[in-house]
Amino acid sequence: MLRGASWLGQSLLITFTATLASPTLAQVPAPSATPDLSLEWIAPAECPTSADVLSEMLRLFGGREPPRSGERRAVRAVVSHDGPWSVSIETSTESGLYRRTLNAQTCRGLADATALILALSVDPEAVKAAAPPADTSLPPQAPTTTTSVPPPPSVPVAHVPDSGGSLRYSVAIPVSVAAGILPAVDPGIGVALGARLGVVLVDLSVHDWLPVVAKVPGTNAGGTFGLVSGTLYACTAFRMAPFEIGPCAQFDVGSIEATGSGVTTTSTGRALWLAAGAGALGVLLLGAGSHWAIPVHFDLLVPLERRDFVIQHVSGVVFDPPPAAGRATIALEYRF
């Protein structure tokens, strides 16, 4: 009775094992042919097994044990037959993850192509040395391959002003120093908006200038001067990498505010600042493909209206504007 139960158990075990051994997909990975390489081969039942793939890889090395590459590779290959035969190969190494897809007319062709890829990844020189001379009379038909490896990073393209009709915009924070607008050399800070069409640049900036103090010669009477101004630039900027240079014309408008000091009764007066001028523009582009730039302006301005600043009941002039003024500006600019 025990002998019969043993025979029945063995039969059931054989039947169960045979059932598990015949799936249509997902073969059990074979032992690695080299310590540097492990292969997981998932394919329909009619395809070669993972052992066949590794055996073909060893054949490509001339039957010898493949050399050690020193880098571990875990390979997972999945075969599909929705249309043409194809295999998706995913290789994981210490340096990264790589994917590729192979197509062939038969699954055997896919297995042989996979074995060739594995052998070349271990030691291409050993495969080349073991390969027989090529028969040029009947060249073998190689499987077609398509890769899904991520493309290499694109090379940055230098920022070049458009020569066509593309309109571009910019915003900047300018810092300026002027002489001849107020009684002393005066710094100012502002904000600027620009538009570029080809090599033509139009820029509009607004500045707030620090107050300066001036006195009537020989007295304690004087005044504190302040200025808020706006500048409209029209420039032509030519590219000479990594710079842009060109001439500019500008128009200035603003309000000068003067408050008397050193007198019994103080008062505040305002005068219009109106000037036109010309200058030069130089721009440093901060790296190829960068949106950041540093423009520099050098301007010569001629006031269109000049008024002397005086204090009532005090002889002498607090400030007599000169016939020309100069200004230098540097900015940090972002180009959209």
Secondary structure, 3 states (H helix, E strand, C coil): CHHHHHHHHHHHHHHHHHHHCCCCCCCCCCCCCECCEEEEEECCCCCCCHHHHHHHHHHHCCCCCCCCCCCCEEEEEEEECCCCEEEEEEEEECCEEEEEEEEECCHHHHHHHHHHHHHHHHCHHHHHHHCCCCCCCCCCCCCEEEECCCCCCCCCCCCCCCCCCCEEEEEEEEEEEEECCCCCCEEEEEEEEEEEECCEEEEEEEEEEEEEEEECCCCCCEEEEEEEEEEEEEEECEEECCEEEEEEEEEEEEEEEEEEECCCCCCEEEEEEEEEEEEEEEEEECCCCCCEEEEEEEEEEEECCCCCECCCCCCCCCECCCCCEEEEEEEEEEEC
